[in-house]
Amino acid sequence: MTKAMALLSGGLDSSLAIKLMQQQGIEVIGLHFVSVFLKDAEHAATGGNATLAAKELGIEVHLRDSSETMLALLKNPPHGFGKNLNPCIDCRIAMLRRAAEFMREIGAKFIISGEVVGQRPMSQRRHAIDMIDRKADVVGLVVRPLCGKILPPTNAERAGLIDREKMLAISGRGRKEQLALAQEFGLTEFPNPAGGCLLTENTFVVKIQDVLDHPPFTTADMALLKAGRHFRLDAHTKAAVGRNEKDNEHLVSFIAPGDTILCAVDLAGPVMVVRGDTGERNLETAARITARYSQGRDKETVRIGLYATGDIEAEPIKIFTVRPAGPDEFRGQLIL
């Protein structure tokens, strides 16, 4: 049986592409890239929708972290950004290069992709697809079953490994054909067709631009951006305060060595993570902001505990008694 490697995003198109190849008797192994730039924190760690899709398709899926690659592209994307800070073309080139390595590693004959010509404005235009394949050195290796009939024959077709006539000719941004196919194949494990990359989102871009403007930075700094309100205390110091319980859990899960954690001692309130210079001035500012978003915002003073770890049930190593910040007092330092 011919083996192929599939880029499995967890979205509908990649699942349909795999299903079409399975119908031709192809054995498929999935590859899914995770990163700190995915919207869903759980997805970023476990593969989320891709893992569910792999189970429904009856294939194994391998996860690879692309966070460091994406971070490097944010610093210098050779082909530029899309509408926001999304280096889609360079991301795709990097993904296909790694996919080709994995393909050879497992002894697969070609790569399956769920791309559709014209569906995405930056990386799925016809000439962009051709250019990306050349730059990634995968010309002829990538089979795109959903639109294969309107693309040049691939190596797998020329070698008789797959039947070109059994591929489709879908193009554009419509979803009717894909949804009809999903019903025909009985596929149910796929999310709505909203992009999963935070680099395309206006609100996230404001936060990430602040980090890019204050190097050095790491993937840990990027992970912290995915939750809470963010404040720039000085050129070297960020503070993030949770908006709700889910935010608090996210911030605690991405605490890095050297971070300082603040939380109200006597009443309900958010978790605050301070990263950078934790001198007395910054900590007092952070404590006052934390108090502002606690249930003690209208009190004269609030006690804010400083914790060495994310365990806010432990005894604080220090307590600040502070006046809660006014509603507009630190607005100039609020990033978003």
N, C-alpha and C positions, 0 to 999 in steps of 0.2 A: 504493500500500500504506500502511495506517495505521501510524504509528510510535508506539511507547510506550517509556517509560523505566522500567527495572526496578531496584529496590533489590536488589543481589546480595550476599548475605552470604557465600556460599561454602558454606552449609549446604544440606541437602536441600530444605527447604521453598521457598526462593527459586528453586532450579533447577526444581522441579516447577511452580511458578507461571508461570515463563517458558515452560516447555514447553507448558503448557496454552494459553497465549496464542499461541505459535508455531503450534499446531495450528489456530488460528482465522485464520491468515494475517497475524498482526501482526508487524511488524518491531520487534525489541527491541534497545535500547541499554542496557547495564548501568552502574550507578553503585555503587561500593563505597567505604565510609568506612574509613580506616585511622587508628590512633591509638596512642599509647604505652601505652594501657591494654589492648591485646590481648595475650593470653598468649604468642603466638609472636612472638619478636623479628623473625624473617624476614618473617612475615605482616604485621607492622606497617609494613614498608618496601615490600613488593612486592605485597601483595594476596593472597599465598599461595593458599589454597583457592578464593577468588573468581576468581583468574586461571585456575586449573585448570578450574573450573566453566564459565567463559566460553568457554574453548577447546572443551570438550565440547559446549556448547550452540551453538557457532558464532556467538557474538556478540562485539562489542567491549565492553570494560569500561573505564570511566574511574575513576581513584582520586582521592579527596579526603581531605585530612588533617583530622580533627576534634579533634585533641589540645587545641588552645587553647579550643575550645568546651567540651569536657569539663572542662577545668581550671576554667573560669569557673563551671560548674555545680556542681563540688565545693565551691566557696566559698559558693555560695548557690543551692541548687536550689529554685525556687518551689514545686514539688510534692513536695518531700521525697525521702528515700532509701527504698530497698527494705530488705531484710533486713540488708544491709551498707552500703557507701557507693556504692550504685548508684542514680543519679538516672534511672531507666529512663524515666519519663514525660517528663521534660524533655529527655532525650537523644533520644527518639523525635520530640518536637515539633521540635527543632532539625534533626534529620535530614530530616524531611519538608519543612521550610521550604527547606532547601538543595536537596532533590530537586525541588521545584516550580520553583525558579530554573533548575536544570539542564534540566528538562523543557521550559521555555519557550525556553531557549538553543538547544536542538537541534531545536526544532519538533515535539516529541512531543505527543500528544493526552491522555495520561493516565499515571499512575504505577502500576506493578505491584509488589505486595508479597506475600511468602510467608507473611504472618501467618495464624494460625489462632485463632479465637475460643476463649478458655479455655486456651490452651497455656501462656502465661506469666502468673503470678499478678498482676503489677503493671500491665504495659502492654498485655496482650491480653485483658483482660476486656471484655465488650461495651460497657459504659458508658465505660470508659477509651479504647477505640478511637474512639468517637464524640467524646469530649472532646478527644482528641489531634488529630483531624482539624479540629475547630473552632479550637483554639488555633493550629494550624499554617496555618490558612486554606487547607485543601485538601479541604473538604467536597465530595464528589462526584467528586473527581479520582483517588482511590486505588482501584484494582481489586484485590481479594483473591481470586484464582481458587480457592484451596483451600476457602474458606468463603463464597464470594460468594452462594450461594443462601439463606443465612440472614441476610444483611445487606441493607439497603435498596439498590435499584437505583442505580447510579452514572451519571454523565453519559455515559460511553462506552456503557453499555447503552441508555439512553434515546435516544441519537443513532443507535443501530443499528450502532455500530462493532464490538461484540462480542455474542455470543449468550449470554444469561444461562443458558439451559438446558444449556450445555456447561461451566458451572462446577460446583464441588462444594459439599458441605455438611458438611465435616469440622469437628469441634469437639473440645475437650478435649486432654488431654496424651498420649493414645495415639499410637503411631507405625505401627500395622499398615497402615493405608490408604496412608500415604506410602511405606512400604517396598514395598508391592505395586505402587504406581504407578512407583516407581523401576525395579523389575524390568521392568515393562511398557514403559517408555520406554528401557530399556537404559542408565540413568544409573549411573555407578560412581564419579565424582569428587566424593565428599562425605564429610566427617568424621563421627565419632560425634556424637550430638546433645548434647554437653556444651557449655555456654556458653563463649564465647571471651573474655569480658570479665573482667579481673582484679578489677574493683570489686565483683564478687559473691563473691570468695573470702576466707574468714576470715583466712588467713595474710597475704595481700597487704594487707588492710585494716589490720592492726596496723602495718605499715610506713608505709602512706600516712597513717594518723592522726597518726603522729609528725611527718611532714612538714607536715601541715596545722596542727599545734600549734606549728610553728616557722617562721612566715613571715619574709621572702617566699620564694616558691618558684616554679619554672618547670616546663615540660614536661621539661626535661633532668633535673631532680631526680626526676620521676616515672619516667622511663626507667631511671634507675639502680636503682630499687627492684626491678626484675624479676629480679635475680640476686644471689646471695651472702648472707652474714650481715651484718647492719647494726648498727652501734654509734652511739650518740649520745655524742660526746665532750664537747660543751658545747652551749649554746643555739644556737650559730651553726655548729656543725661536725658533719658526719656522716662515717662511715668505713664502707666496704663491702669485705668480703674474700671472695674467691671460694671456693666449696665444691669445685669441680672444674674441669677444663679448659674446659668449656662456659661456666661462670660467668666464668672469667677472660677468655675471648674477649668475652663480653657486656660486662663492665665496661670493658674496653679500648675497645670500640666506642662507648661512650657517655661517654668522657672529654670534659669541657668545659674551656674556657679557665680557668686558675686552679687546676685540680685538681692534686693531688700523687699520684704513683704510687709505691708501695713494693713490693719483692719481695726475697726472700732471694737473696743473691749466690752462695753456694757450694753450695747444695743445692736440691732441688725444693721448691716451695711455692706458695702462692697469690699472686695479685695483690691488692693493697690500694689502693683509691682513697679519698683524703681530700679532702673538699669543705668549704670554709669557712676557719676560722682555722688556718693551718699554722704556728703558733708552735712553739717547741722542745718545750714540754710535750705538746701534742697529737701532734706527730710521734713523740715517743718512745713515747707510749702506743700509737699506731697501729703502730709498729715492733714493739713487744712482742707485740701481738695477732697481727700477721703471722707472727712467729716461732712463736707458739703453734700455728698451723695449718700450719706447715711440717714437713719431716722432721727438723728440729732441735729439736722441742718438748722433748726430754729432755736436750738439751745445756745446759751451763752458760751459754754465750753463743752468739748467732747474729748473723752480719753481714747487715744489711738495707740494701739499696740504695735510694736516692731517685732517681727518674727524672722528667725534665721532660716526657716524652711517654710514650705507651704502648709504646714500643720498649724492652722490657726486655733485649734483646740488646745494646743500646748500653752504653757506660760510664756508671755511675751518677754523678750530680753530687755525691752525698754518700753516705757509708756510716755507719750507726749500728751499733755493737756493743752488743747488748742481751741481757738475761736474758729468755727466753721467759715470757710471762704464765702464771700458774697456771691450772688448769682453772676455777676459780670467781672469779678475781681481778677480772675486769671484767664479771661476770654482770649487775650492776646497770645497766650501760650497754648491754647487749645488747638490741636491739629485737626481732629475730627472725633 
